[in-house]
Amino acid sequence: MNPNGLILKKRTAPLNLYDFKLIAFDMDSTLINIECIDEIASVAGLKGEVSYITELTMRGEIKDFKESLKRRVELLKGTRESALEEVYKNRLQLNPGAEKLLAICRNSGLKSLLVSGGFTYFAERVKAILNIDFSRSNELEIKDGYLTGGLIKQAWGEICDGEEKKKMLIQTCSDNNIELRQAIAVGDGSNDIPMMLECSNAGGLSVAYHAKPIVKEHALLCIEEGGLDRMLEVFSY
């Protein structure tokens, strides 16, 4: 590990933040401190089964994110809807530096995007707290106060996986007249790699935040110690 806990590869620091127009974030374990599905499972007494699948998926050992998510959501069938509120109120916290980083990016003219393989219940709340401009995430199906074990199909599809994150990044750039070289993608798990590569291959910036080894291999900037605002150390603004 770099003694400073910050590794910038293939680019010369400092970068100018004003050269970028969009910053895209994963949510679970990136903007926030938890994997929400694991904590819902914990409330339901199922954390061992669910978190094991989550860990294998984020490490890239389970390749099919859609199938992995469906398996985990199915295990939650019968969980009370109140478990979501329990997780949000008592377990979810923003990761250190998230508010500072978003505020400075916003003041520097960047749009922001949250793209999550997690759930709208949490994503929409995090989006509001951080004043994020755009988001995409998965919606749990709930009937009569209980999780059904399924997901609700939305206008764009049913599951926000790595390819959907990349697609949303490209779409958001296009809709806002932003070139991909002006985009930053931040994540920690294997399903973030497609959007990260989309940015770095176009001349933008990919950032791995306290990430799995496979993700760090594909990132231009790795934050291994400290908060999200450490990203600002490689920028002038």
Helices and strands as residue ranges (DSSP letters): E 6-8, E 15-16, G 17-19, E 22-25, H 36-43, H 47-58, H 65-75, H 82-90, H 98-107, E 111-119, H 120-130, E 134-143, E 146-152, H 162-175, G 180-182, E 183-187, G 190-192, H 193-201, E 205-209, H 213-216, E 221-223, G 228-234, E 235-236
